[in-house]
Amino acid sequence: MEQFKSLETAFHAAPIAIFYLKDGNIHVPNNEAQRIYNRSEQDLTGQSFIELIHEEEREMIKDYFSEVVKENGLREKCTHRIHSEAEDKRRFDLTAIKLDGTSDWDFICYQINVSERFQVKEYLEMYNEHLEDTVKIRTNELMSALEKAQVANKVKDSFLQNMSHEFRTPIHHINSFSEMGYKKAQKFLEQNHDPVIQKLQDHFGDIHNASKNLFTFILNLFDLSNLESGDTQYFYRIYNLYELVKGFEHILAGRLEAKKQS
């Protein structure tokens, strides 16, 4: 008798819904079952268990019970919704155990609330959909930016190719004129040393060097454009960095001197 009372106490104190079904009808529901369905033991007793299931899933539960009977009580749990007047999104895992020596529809049923698991699953599915949409949007934006960059690059290359002659011609003139002035000043200085002519020759020399550097820079600019378009290949060689720095030093020395005088 005491053992029976202990089992009855454990039955009603269980944190999951437990039903004893007889011929498919509820014979004894525990306290958690009464709480889930918000109905008293008297209201639940005698009711068909199938009627507690959501209308859209009753056939599924019937098939589940049939499989339990067919497999002698060994069957995985079945997830379902419950019948409710109001919208009820809760989900439950149902496990049915067939009782030996009883009719086909005598079961012990366990219901476990797994709503939180389904909410997490739904959230992850929604997040994945949102992530896929975000990736598509970002991909389209990147493709659009890439297409614009490619168009801009083609426009730049076309501009440089068309303006090549316009860049080179004036620099050639400046280079030739400064070289001619430098040589004429050199001839004059070979006959007569004149500080003014010496200064003039230095200016012609600076102009000539600067024009050569500018011309080299423009050629490098064209080379970079050709490298980007794949029309030119890289060639590596040793370069005297000291000469490059000294050349800039000579160019900048005149500017620094002019600033000091001003």
N, C-alpha and C positions, 0 to 999 in steps of 0.2 A: 504493500500500500504506500509506504513512504517513498519507494523507488518510483512508483507511478506519479506521485505528486511532484517529485523532483523533475521528472521528464516533462510533466505538464508545465511547471514553472519555467524550465528552459525553453520549451516550445513557445510560450507567450512572450518571453523576454528576448527572443532572438532578434537581432538588428535587421533581419531580412524578412520579407513576407513569405509565410509558409501556409499552404493549404493542404488539407486532407480531402481528396475528392473521392466520392463514391458514386459510381455510375455516371461520372462526368459532372456531377453537381457538388457544390461546396458542402462538405460535412462539418469541418471545423476550420475556421481561419484564426490565425494568431493575431496578436495586438498590432504588429507592424502592418499586416494586411489590412486591418480595419482602418489604420491611419492613412495608408496610401489611397484607399478608395473612399475615405471619409464616410464610412458606413459602419454601423454597429454589427456585432457578431450575429444578432438576430436577423438583421436585414440581409446579411451575406449568406447565412446558412440556408441551404436548399436551392440556391440560385445556380444556374448553369455557369460553369467557369468560362465557357466560350463567350458568353454575353458580356463578360468584363473586358474582353479584348476589343480593340479598335475594329470597326466594321470592315475595313479594307484588309485586315490581316487575320480574320477568323478562319478562313479556309487554310491559310498557312499553318495555323496552330493545330487545326484538326489533322492535317497531314503529319505534323510533328508528332502528335500523340499516336497516330497510327504507326509511324516509324518506331516509336518507343516500344509499342506492343510487339511489332514484328521482330525487333532486335533484342527482345527480352530485357528491356529496361536500359540498354546501353545506347545512349544517343547524346550527341553534343547539344549544348544549350541553343536556344532560339531567341533572337532579339525581336521585341515587338513593342507596340504602343498599347495604351489602355483606352477603354471607352470612357468618354467624359462629355458632359453637356457643353462645357467650355472647351476652348482650344487647349489641349494638353500636349506639350511637346516632349514630355518625359519618355525615356526609353528604358525598357527592362529586359534583362536576360532571364529567360524561363528555363528551368531545368526540371524535368519530370522523371520520377522514378516509379516504375511499375511494381506494385506489391504482389508478391508471390501468393498463389492460392486464392486470388480474388478475381472478380470479373475483369474484362478487358479495360474498362474505364475507371478502375480504382487506382489512384496515383497519390503520391506525395509530391507536391509542386513547390519549387523555390523561385521567388522573384527577387532579383537584385537590381536596384536602380543604377543604370549606367549612363544617365543623361549627361553627366559631366564629360565622360569620355566622348560621347557623340558631339557635344558642343565643341570640344577641342578639335575633333576631326573636321567638323563643319568650318571652324575658324581657319584651320590649316588649308582646307580646300579653297575657301574664299581668299585667303592670303596668297595662295599659289596662283589663283586666277588673276588677282590684282598684280602680282609680281610679273606674270607673263604679259599682262597688258602694259605694265610699266616698261618692261624690257623691249616690247614691240615699239612703244612710243620713242624710247631713247634710241633704239636702233634706227628708226626712221629719221629722227633728228640728226643722228650722226651721218647717215647716208646722204641726207640733204646737205649737211655742212660739207661733206666730202665732195659732193658734186659741185657745190659752189666754189670750193677751193680749187678743184680741178679746172673749172671754167676760168677762174681768176688767174691761175697759173698759165693757162693757154694764152690768155689775153696779154699777160706780162711777156711771155716768150715771143708772141707775135709783135708786140711793141718794140722789144729790144732788137729783133731781127730787122724790122722796118726802119728803126732809128739808128742802125749801126753806122750807116754812111754819114748821117747828120752829126753823130758824136765824133767820128774819126776825123772828118774834114777840118773843123776849126782847130782841133788839137794838133793836127799835122802842120797847119799854118803857123800856129804859135811856136811849135817846136822848130820849124824851119827858120822862122824869123829870128828867134832867140839864138839859134846856132849861128846864123849869118852875122848877127850883131856881135856875138862873142868872138868870132874869127876876125872880123874887121877891127874890133878893139884890140885883139891880140897883135895884128899886123902893125897897128899904130904904136902900140907900146914897145914893139921890137925896135922902132926907130927913135921914139921919144917917150920917156917916162913921164906920164902926167897923172897925178893922183885922181883927177876927175874922171879920166878915161879908165883908170884902174877900177874905180868904184862902179863905173858904168859896165865894165866887163863882168864884175862880180854879180851885178843885177841880172845881166843877160844869162850868166851861168845858172843863177838861182831859178830864173824863169824856165830855162831849158831843162834843168833837172826836175822841176815841179811838173812841167808838161809831160815829161817822160813817165814820171810816177803816176800822173793822172791817166795817161794812156794805158799804162800797165794795169791800173785799177779797173778801167773800163773793159779791157780785154779779159781780165779775171771775172768780171761780172757776166760777160758773154759766156765764158767757160762754165760758170756755175749754172747758168740757164741751160746750157747744152748737157751738163751733167744730170740735171733734174729730168730732162726729157729723154735721157739715155743715148744721146747722140755723141757723147764724148766719154772716154774712159779715164780712170785715174792713172797717173804716172808719178811714182815717188822718186825723188832725187835729193841729194844732199845740198843744202843751201847755207851760205855764209850769213848767219844772223848778225854778226858784227857789222858787216857792210850795210845791211839794211838799217840798223840802228844809227850808224854814222851818217847815212844819207838823211835820215829824219833830223838828226842833230844839226846838220848843216842848214837844213830848211828852216828849222825853228829858231836857230841862233839869230837870224836876221829879224824875226818878229820880236824876240826878246829884247834885242838891241833897240828896236824902234820904240818899244814900250818904255824902256829906261829913259830914252831921250824925251819922251812925251811926259 
